[in-house]
Amino acid sequence: MSAVQKFDVIIIGAGAAGLMCALTAGYRGRNVLLLDNAKQLGRKILISGGGRCNFTNQNIEPAAYLCRNSHFVKSALARFTQWDFIDMVDRHGIEYHEKTLGQLFCNESAKDIVSMLTTECEWAGVTAQLRTEILEITKQESGFTLETSAGVYACDSLVIATGGLSMPRLGATPFGYKVAEQFGLKVLPTTAGLVPFTLQPDDKARYEVLSGIALPVVVTAECGKQFKEAMLFTHRGLSGPAILQISSYWKPGEKVSVDLLPETNFVDWCKTITQESPKLSLKNALSRLLPKRLVERLVQLGDLPEKSLNQLGKGEIQQIADYLHGWQIAPNGTEGYRTAEVTLGGVDTDELSSKTMEAKRQPGLFFIGEVVDVSGWLGGYNFQWAWSSGYAAGEAV
């Protein structure tokens, strides 16, 4: 049997949170080993944002995170902010731009972010080891022993940064949850978040011909949460930023309400355009506000009347307004982890210190990033949680 190699800190998972934790601990003079079973560092970072990496958001705030304990994220987000990460990006000369709603993307490639974090880890003296499978973790009197496919390692502090269940093609597994359960920590049920909706068979038949049509909407969940962004019809259901956002707040069996005309009061608009062009058909009039194919389909389905504007009575105009401003759909479900951006649920935050991410009942064991029951909105919020939670643990290990 090979000799046990000893480190101050071992981090399992070389994604966003793991890399940030490793470099932070390394700069504090800790002897750090970063382990991952993947072939390359930061695989999820590389494909994020269409390969451009939406690395943070200028509008980070605790309210943008879903967590059973809404106060849990405050400490870490305050100690390592979006501006701290932007400073690092600036120091490395990475050019970036704001897309919409405070979202920051690399001008060139997500590889720039991975390269920056890898360089920082090298400067901090971190040992990174890929293609390593963790076979067993054992708690010792002092610290932990890890049996791996590459040998046996020991450490004082063990950090679990293995992510959630989203994007299984990138190697996502429930490993982190199993470690939490092994050490007696509560793990909350997990579901796919930031994920497209699939439709009921009847609705799919009604709307699949609209595949490819996108439009700005305000979408509202039954809990009252709403988002104003684009919605996209797909051949499976509904997608686009507005739908991904609301999916994290939707529960099976519930409906979502969609305002198809968020910038227009239909009743007022209808009054004005009827005075200008009374004989204009409702279909042609609405095609000035909405994608023509969508309007034609809604008329074809009988959801909108095939009449000219001057044939519409006051009550009928109000009915059309109610329909367009409150179009309702009951999703059949979501596309699941295969296309989800994040995993909702995970290690219960009541089990962890909000300042250090250390398990309260298991000193020396830390959980960071997506494996924890913290999920952010679309638009760089989840990366910022990875940076902030990774930094918090890196300062404590």
Disulfide bonds with the S-S distance in Angstrom:
none
